[in-house]
C-alpha cells in the first residue's frame, strides 16, 4: 500500500536531522547520496535502489567519520523513494486506464443518436464497448419470460439462451446495476467455456418504464469504481435514447399508417397496407385483420401467412367462439401472450406449427358494443411484449379504426349508388334480395335477415337470407302484427326509427309467436335461434313501405349504437328505392292487367307461369293450371249488347275473386276465356278449386241468359314439364270438355 505523502516528508526530515547528529564533516555529503539512492529507487524500483544504497555506503567509507547508521539511512531512503514511485506509477496507470475508458464511453455516447431504431442501437452496443471487456465479453441480453436471449455479443458466444439467474437475473429483478468483483462466488453463474472471467457488471436498459434488455460486461480483472460509475451513466444515456427512439418510432408509424389508410380505396387494401407497416416496424412474422360477420370471423386482410393449413383457416374463417379473435370480440380487451400453444382456445393449425407469441387487439368504433375488427399479429419465437410495443399497437389500432370507419362509410354510399343503378336494370323481385344482402353486409352485427314489403293489404316476405323464403311466403302480416313486433309504436315507425331487440332482455321467439304461426316461424324463420334483432321501418311520406329485419343467431349483443346509425343511413335511400320500385311495379301491373276485369292479362299469365314453373322445378313442388272458356257469353253479348257483355265479364271476375284461395292467381286469357294458376297444388286440389269457380260462374244470369264454363286442367310434372306442354294439355282438355258438353276434363 503506498505511503501517504506527509509520512514520506516527515521521514526525509528525520533522516536529515539524523545525518547532522552523526556529525559528518561535510553535512551535504550524506544528503547527496540519499538523493542518488532515492532517485534510483523511485525511478527504477527497489532492487536498483538497494544497489545504489550499497554503492553509496562504499563511497562514504572514503570519508572520515563514517558511521554504520548511514547504511540504514540510505536503505530507508531507498525504500521510501520506492514507495513514493510505486504510488505515482499506480496512480498514473489508473488515470491512463480511466482516461481510455472514458474515451471509449464518450465515443459510444456520441454514436448513440446514429442508430436508426432500437434494434440497431442494442445490437451496436457490444461492438462499441468491446474494448472495456478485453479478455472477457460484452453482450446484450433480452428477457424472454423464462430467461434471457442473446441479442448481440463481442466476442460471439455459443450460448443463445440462459435462465434468469445469476447477475443477469438480479439486474432484471432489482432493476438496477449489479457489480460482482468475483463471479465465481455468485449463485447460478454460467461461465462461457473459452472465457476466463473474474468480474461481471450487469446494467439494466430501460424503455418506457420497463427493463427491455441487460447490458452485460465480463472480464478477468475487476472494474474500477470510476468505470462502474461511467458505465452506469452510459446505461442511463442508452435508456434515454431508447425512449427517444420509441417516441420517434411511434410518430413514424402513426404518420405512415395515416398516409397508407388515406391512400387505400377499399377495406381490404387498407388492412393489407396497415399489416405490412406494423409487421415491418415491430419485426413480427405475420398478421391478420379479422372482421366479425355473423357466426364467422372473416379474414379481411393478411400478411406473411404462407403455410397451407393457416391459409385454409383464413379462407374458411373462424367459427363463432374459436380463437383469440373471438375472445377479444366479446371482451373488447387486448390479449398479449408469449405462450399461445398453452392457451385453451388456441387454433389447432397455429398450435401445431408452434406459434408462441401472439397479440390480439380490438379495433373499436364509436358506439360499438363489440369490436367489429380484430388485429392479430405474432411470430413463432417466444418474446416478451414490451410496454412500448403494446402502447404502439394500441395507438395503431385507434388510427386503424378511424381509417376503416371512413372507408366503410364510403362503401355504404357506393353500395346505395349500386342499388340505384341496378334498379334501372333489374325487376323488383331481383332487387329485393340485393337490398337485403347489402344491408346485412353494411350494418354491423348482422348475420341473417328478411325484408317484408307492403303488398295487397299486408306485409309479405320478399327476400330472406339465412331463412327458408319459400316457407316464409305463406305468412302475411297485418299492420297491427308488424307494430307488435316492432314495439315502438306507429309514430316511431313512420319516422323510420330502428330498434334493437336482444334475447337477454326479451324472449324473441315468444314475440314472434304472437304475430306468426309457430310451426312456420320456428322452422322457416328460425325464431328460436335468433339472439338479437334490429328492425328498421322504411317509411315514405307517412306510409311504412317495408320492414327490414336484421338478425344475429349467435350474439345477444351483436347490435349497438353504430348499428343503429348505419341502419338510419340506409332508411332514407331504401325508402326512395322501394317507392320507385312500387311505382314501377304499378306501371308494370297496369301493363299486365286487364283494364276491364282487373285480373292479370295473358302477358301476366305467361310471366307468372314461367316464374312458378322455375320454382316447381327447383324445389320439386307441384304446380297446376286451368283454362276456362265461358258458355253462353256470345248470346249475352249479341242479344243484350256489348255493355252487358262487359258487365258479364266483370261479374265473372268478381265471383272468381271471391272463390279464390290464398296463393291462387287468376287471369283473363282473352275474350271470354279465363285462366288460373295454382302454385304448390297437385291436380286433385286444382280440380276442386276449378269446380268451385265453375259453380260460382253458373250462378250468373243476365235477363234470363245464364253463363256456364268449360274447363281444362293440367299439372306439372305429369302433364308436361314446359310451359307450352302444360298449356297445350289444358287447352286440349278444355276443347274436349266443350265437345262433350261437360264442365271439366282434367
Secondary structure, 3 states (H helix, E strand, C coil): CCCCHHHHHHHHHHHHHHHHHHCCCCHHHHHHHHHHHHHHHHHHCHHHHHHHHHHHHHHHCCCCCCCCHHHHHHHHHHHHHHHHHHHHHHHHHHHHHHHHHHHHHHHHHHHHCCCCCHHHHHHHHHHHCHHHHCCCEEEEEEECCCEEEEEEEECCCCCCEEECCHHHHHHHHHCCCEEECCHHHCCCCCCCCCCCCCEEEEEEEEECCEEEEEEEEEECCCCCHHHHHHHHHHHHHHHHHHHHHHHHHHHHHHHHHHHHHHHCCCHHHHHHHHHHHHHHHHCCCEEEEEEEECCEEEEEEEECCCCHHHHHHHHHCEECCCCHHHHHHHHCCCEEECCHHHCCCCCHHHHHCCCCEEEEEEECCCCCCCCCEEEEEEECCCCCCCHHHHHHHHHHHHHHHHHHHHHHHHHHHHHHHHHHHHHCCCCHHHHHHHHHHHHHHHCCCCCEEEEEEEECCEEEEEEEECCCHHHHCCCEECHHHHHHHHCCHHHHHHHCCCEEEECCCCCHHHHHHHHCCHHHHCCCCCHHHCCEEEEEEEEECCEEEEEEEEEECCCCCCCCHHHHHHHHHHHHHHHHHHHHHHHHHHHHHHHCECCCCCCECHHHHHHHHHHHHHHHHHHCCCEEEEEEEEECHHHHHHHHCHHHHHHHHHHHHHHHHHHCCCCEEEEEEECCEEEEEEECCCHHHHHHHHHHHHHHHHCCEECCEECEEEEEEEEECCCCCCHHHHHHHHHHHHHHHHHHCCCEEC
